[in-house]
Amino acid sequence: MSAIKYIGVDDTDLDLFEGLYAIPNGISYNSYLIVDRKVAIMDTVDIRKCEQWLALLDRALEGREPDYLVVHHMEPDHAGSVAAVVARFPNIKIVCSARAQKMLPQFFEGIEFVQRTVVVAEGDTISLGEHTLKFFMAPMVHWIEVMVSYELRERVLFSADAFGKFGALSHREEWAKEARRYYFNICGKYGVPVQALLKRVAMLDVSAIYPLHGPQLTENIEYYIGLYDCWSRYEVETEGVFIAYASIYGGTAAVAHRFADMLRTMGIPKVVVSDLCREDISGAVANAFRMGTLVLAAASYDGDVFPPMHEFLHHLQLKGYRNRRVAIIENGSWAPSAARAIKAMLEPMKDIEILEPTVTILSRLKESDMPALERLAEQVVRQ
């Protein structure tokens, strides 16, 4: 029987994660308890669910006094209830990285943390009895103070935000879709640090991964690690084409869908189309990273590009978009400017190949536009 107990909670009332990402199926705040000769709480939860979590903690403790609170990550959705734990268990020791120790007073005023904290570094261990925690630093996965821990007896990796996903645990769904959206929007910029963490994980005999969001991963560990390796190397996960369009009066939307049909007819096995004006941008970001080719179709606007496309490209810049092929279709009624603006935003991104020709539509798609559109489709298929 495992000494590790799950004491996390679902939050199905929150509509936006980090105030930005739509979570129609909620989110889980994962916390764990290891009960041995000494007792360790593995992270807390967002203050929104503190009362519910404390009740679960009290029940799991069965009258025991916890010795340690391990803080893997200082973000408020995980460390939000630290003050409540200190108030309830004043003798508890907080185990964290040196960076986290410095950050604790930034979130919790009026608590003396120096004497309460046990600062651990790379490779340090803490014995709980039959169970031992070994710590590994994971800076920028995805904050600078992050660490993970590995429990030697049960071979469990407490992975902080790595391997997490959107969606409450009460909502059953396929892991990869929401894990992909979570990864590229939360950790996407930090592929190099994620690779460094994966190298550490490769040296461990991991039987289960317990992330801070999403389900405990207890089977097919190689599958999850393989996806994280692909994502953090910025490799193509799915050969196909993602078409993202931003349309004002429907003309650009019609071109985008016509182009998608053209690609499907030419044999592209997977073509995904997204309306940037209406669909959640985090899903579009995830699909842009997932596919090998990105098609951007946008109306011109005030001598620039229609704002939903600008916002999308800005997100790609922030998340380190790279190693992809991009095709551009612009629309304008008198002075098309979208392509120029799109190319300017793509320019700082690494290893982006712009496919030619760039297609310009004047107001509405016409038969005279079809040869250029077909040439671009042929180039996409050829690549």
Secondary structure, 3 states (H helix, E strand, C coil): CCCEEECCEEECCCCEECCCEECCCCEEECCEEEECCCEEEECCCCHHHHHHHHHHHHHHHCCCCCCEEECCCCCHHHHCCHHHHHHHCCCCEEEECHHHHHHHHHHCCCCCCHHHEEECCCCCEEECCCCEEEEEECCCCCCCCCEEEEECCCCEEECCCCCCCCCCCCCCCCHHHHHHHHHHHHHCCCHHHHHHHHHHHHCCCCCEEECCCCCCECCCHHHHHHHHHHHHCCCCCEEEEEEEEECCCCHHHHHHHHHHHHHHHCCCCCEEEEECCCCCHHHHHHHHHHEEEEEEEEEEECCEECHHHHHHHHHHHHCCCEEEEEEEEEEECCCCCHHHHHHHHHCCCEEEEECCCCEEEECCCCHHHHHHHHHHHHHHHHC
